[in-house]
Structures are given as structure tokens and as C-alpha cells.
Amino acid sequence: MDQPTVTLTQRQGYQFDLQFAPGLPVLLADEPPPLGSGSGPSPVDLLAAAVGNCLSASLLFACQKYKDDPGMLRAEVKATVGRNDRNRMRVLGLAVDLHLGRPAAEVAHLQRVLDSFEDYCTVTQSVAPAIPVTLRVLDGTGTVVKG
């Protein structure tokens, strides 16, 4: 079983250095004001990035399986943060827009890819039972092809 390890070391205040693996650059994470100084991505930002990255990678992998080229992918993830029924701050939802770099007509097996790629996203499928994740996929012309 794979067990990725991230080491977090407090720099000062709410700033932490995140070391993902030897040889990789250290990433500075920080809380936004008023707690931190906003000097790096917040834990919410990192969660949103992980979901967007995983969905993008799953979409790319599924396209490549069919020898399709989706073009340069881009993802936008909007996290909604608010208070739960106990008045605690929580991530209430993640809205993901995946943008293909090509028109849908140029991706031969796009429908087959769209029907299956989400199931292979380890992070999203792990997060979604606790946090609602909505997904749209747009082609290179801006047309919504899923969602």
C-alpha cells in the first residue's frame, strides 16, 4: 500500500513549510488574514488544488487511454467556506470547472471518457462523501460537455 508522507514544520505563526518528498521544493502554506498573513496557499486552497489536480490527471489519463489529445487542460476550483449547523467553519462545497484545450469534436472518445474518468480520481472520490463536489467539463470553445 502506498503511504505518501508530507512533513509540516512551523515557520512562524500560521506559516508552515510543507515538504512532500526529498528533492522536491518546499511549499509555504499560510492562513489568510486575520489569522495568518496569506503568504502561501491555505489548507482550503490546498484541498481545492488536490481535487482539481486529481480530476485533471484522471481526465488526461482517460483521454490518453483512447489515444485522444484533450489539449492543454485547465481547472478552476471554487471552495465555498461557511459555518455548519454547529457554527464551525467548514468547506461546504467544491465547484470544479475542467477546461479542455480542444473543441469536443476533436476528442474522438470524449463521451466515453466523460462517463468514467471521475471514478478513477482518488482524491475526489475520497473527499466527496463528506464535501459536495460539483463538476463541469467545458471544451475548448467554452461549451459545457458535462455538468
VOTIRO-303138 format. One record per residue (C-alpha): x, y, z. Coordinates in Angstrom, 1 decimal. Layout:
// residues N
X: X Y: Y Z: Z
...
***
This chain:
// residues 147
X: 0.0 Y: 0.0 Z: 0.0
X: 1.3 Y: 3.5 Z: -0.9
X: 1.7 Y: 5.8 Z: 2.0
X: 2.7 Y: 9.3 Z: 0.9
X: 4.1 Y: 11.4 Z: 3.7
X: 4.1 Y: 15.1 Z: 4.0
X: 6.2 Y: 16.8 Z: 6.7
X: 4.9 Y: 20.1 Z: 8.0
X: 7.2 Y: 22.3 Z: 10.0
X: 6.0 Y: 25.6 Z: 11.6
X: 8.0 Y: 28.6 Z: 10.3
X: 6.2 Y: 31.2 Z: 12.4
X: 2.6 Y: 32.0 Z: 13.3
X: 0.3 Y: 30.1 Z: 11.0
X: 3.0 Y: 29.6 Z: 8.3
X: 4.2 Y: 26.0 Z: 7.7
X: 6.8 Y: 24.6 Z: 5.4
X: 5.4 Y: 21.6 Z: 3.6
X: 8.0 Y: 19.0 Z: 2.5
X: 6.4 Y: 16.4 Z: 0.2
X: 9.4 Y: 14.3 Z: -0.7
X: 13.2 Y: 14.6 Z: -0.6
X: 14.4 Y: 16.7 Z: -3.6
X: 11.0 Y: 18.4 Z: -4.1
X: 10.7 Y: 22.2 Z: -3.4
X: 9.3 Y: 23.1 Z: 0.0
X: 5.9 Y: 24.8 Z: -0.2
X: 4.9 Y: 27.5 Z: 2.2
X: 1.3 Y: 27.3 Z: 3.5
X: -0.3 Y: 30.1 Z: 5.5
X: -3.7 Y: 31.0 Z: 6.7
X: -5.3 Y: 34.2 Z: 5.2
X: -5.7 Y: 37.3 Z: 7.4
X: -6.6 Y: 37.9 Z: 10.1
X: -5.1 Y: 34.6 Z: 11.5
X: -2.1 Y: 34.5 Z: 9.1
X: -0.5 Y: 36.8 Z: 6.6
X: -1.7 Y: 35.0 Z: 3.4
X: 1.9 Y: 34.3 Z: 2.4
X: 1.0 Y: 31.0 Z: 0.8
X: -1.9 Y: 28.8 Z: 0.0
X: -4.2 Y: 28.0 Z: 2.8
X: -5.3 Y: 24.5 Z: 3.8
X: -8.6 Y: 25.1 Z: 1.9
X: -6.6 Y: 26.2 Z: -1.1
X: -4.5 Y: 23.0 Z: -0.9
X: -7.7 Y: 20.9 Z: -0.7
X: -9.2 Y: 22.6 Z: -3.7
X: -5.9 Y: 22.2 Z: -5.6
X: -5.8 Y: 18.5 Z: -4.7
X: -9.3 Y: 17.9 Z: -6.0
X: -8.7 Y: 19.9 Z: -9.2
X: -5.3 Y: 18.3 Z: -9.9
X: -6.6 Y: 14.8 Z: -9.4
X: -9.7 Y: 15.3 Z: -11.6
X: -7.5 Y: 16.9 Z: -14.3
X: -5.0 Y: 14.0 Z: -14.2
X: -7.8 Y: 11.4 Z: -14.3
X: -9.3 Y: 13.1 Z: -17.3
X: -5.9 Y: 13.3 Z: -19.1
X: -5.2 Y: 9.6 Z: -18.3
X: -8.6 Y: 8.5 Z: -19.6
X: -8.1 Y: 10.5 Z: -22.8
X: -4.6 Y: 9.0 Z: -23.3
X: -6.0 Y: 5.6 Z: -22.8
X: -8.0 Y: 6.1 Z: -26.0
X: -5.1 Y: 7.9 Z: -27.6
X: -7.0 Y: 11.2 Z: -27.6
X: -5.4 Y: 14.5 Z: -27.0
X: -7.6 Y: 16.9 Z: -25.0
X: -5.2 Y: 19.8 Z: -25.5
X: -3.8 Y: 21.7 Z: -22.6
X: -6.1 Y: 21.3 Z: -19.6
X: -7.0 Y: 23.9 Z: -17.1
X: -9.0 Y: 23.6 Z: -13.9
X: -10.7 Y: 26.1 Z: -11.7
X: -11.9 Y: 25.1 Z: -8.3
X: -14.1 Y: 27.3 Z: -6.1
X: -14.3 Y: 26.4 Z: -2.5
X: -17.4 Y: 27.5 Z: -0.6
X: -16.5 Y: 28.1 Z: 3.1
X: -19.1 Y: 28.8 Z: 5.7
X: -20.5 Y: 27.8 Z: 9.0
X: -22.0 Y: 24.4 Z: 9.7
X: -25.0 Y: 23.7 Z: 12.0
X: -22.6 Y: 23.9 Z: 15.0
X: -21.4 Y: 27.3 Z: 13.8
X: -17.9 Y: 25.9 Z: 12.9
X: -16.1 Y: 27.0 Z: 9.8
X: -16.2 Y: 24.2 Z: 7.2
X: -15.7 Y: 23.7 Z: 3.5
X: -19.3 Y: 23.4 Z: 2.4
X: -18.7 Y: 22.6 Z: -1.2
X: -16.2 Y: 22.5 Z: -4.1
X: -17.2 Y: 23.6 Z: -7.6
X: -14.8 Y: 22.3 Z: -10.3
X: -14.7 Y: 23.5 Z: -13.9
X: -12.3 Y: 21.5 Z: -16.1
X: -11.5 Y: 23.1 Z: -19.4
X: -10.3 Y: 21.1 Z: -22.4
X: -7.8 Y: 22.8 Z: -24.7
X: -9.6 Y: 21.5 Z: -27.8
X: -13.2 Y: 21.5 Z: -29.1
X: -15.2 Y: 18.4 Z: -28.2
X: -15.4 Y: 17.4 Z: -31.9
X: -11.6 Y: 16.9 Z: -31.9
X: -11.6 Y: 14.5 Z: -29.0
X: -12.9 Y: 11.2 Z: -30.6
X: -13.8 Y: 9.3 Z: -27.5
X: -14.8 Y: 12.2 Z: -25.3
X: -18.2 Y: 10.8 Z: -24.2
X: -16.6 Y: 7.5 Z: -23.1
X: -14.0 Y: 9.5 Z: -21.1
X: -16.6 Y: 11.7 Z: -19.5
X: -18.7 Y: 8.7 Z: -18.5
X: -15.8 Y: 7.2 Z: -16.5
X: -12.9 Y: 9.4 Z: -15.5
X: -14.4 Y: 10.7 Z: -12.2
X: -14.5 Y: 7.2 Z: -10.8
X: -10.7 Y: 7.0 Z: -11.0
X: -9.9 Y: 10.2 Z: -9.1
X: -8.6 Y: 9.0 Z: -5.8
X: -8.8 Y: 12.4 Z: -4.1
X: -12.2 Y: 13.5 Z: -5.2
X: -13.8 Y: 10.1 Z: -4.6
X: -12.3 Y: 10.2 Z: -1.0
X: -13.5 Y: 13.8 Z: -0.3
X: -16.9 Y: 13.7 Z: -2.0
X: -18.7 Y: 11.7 Z: 0.7
X: -18.0 Y: 14.5 Z: 3.2
X: -17.9 Y: 17.6 Z: 0.9
X: -20.2 Y: 18.0 Z: -2.1
X: -18.2 Y: 18.3 Z: -5.3
X: -19.9 Y: 19.6 Z: -8.4
X: -18.2 Y: 19.2 Z: -11.7
X: -18.5 Y: 20.8 Z: -15.2
X: -16.3 Y: 20.0 Z: -18.1
X: -16.1 Y: 22.6 Z: -20.9
X: -14.4 Y: 22.1 Z: -24.2
X: -12.0 Y: 24.5 Z: -25.9
X: -14.9 Y: 26.6 Z: -27.2
X: -16.4 Y: 27.1 Z: -23.8
X: -19.3 Y: 24.7 Z: -24.4
X: -20.3 Y: 22.7 Z: -21.4
X: -19.9 Y: 19.0 Z: -22.4
X: -20.6 Y: 17.6 Z: -18.9
X: -22.4 Y: 19.0 Z: -15.9
***
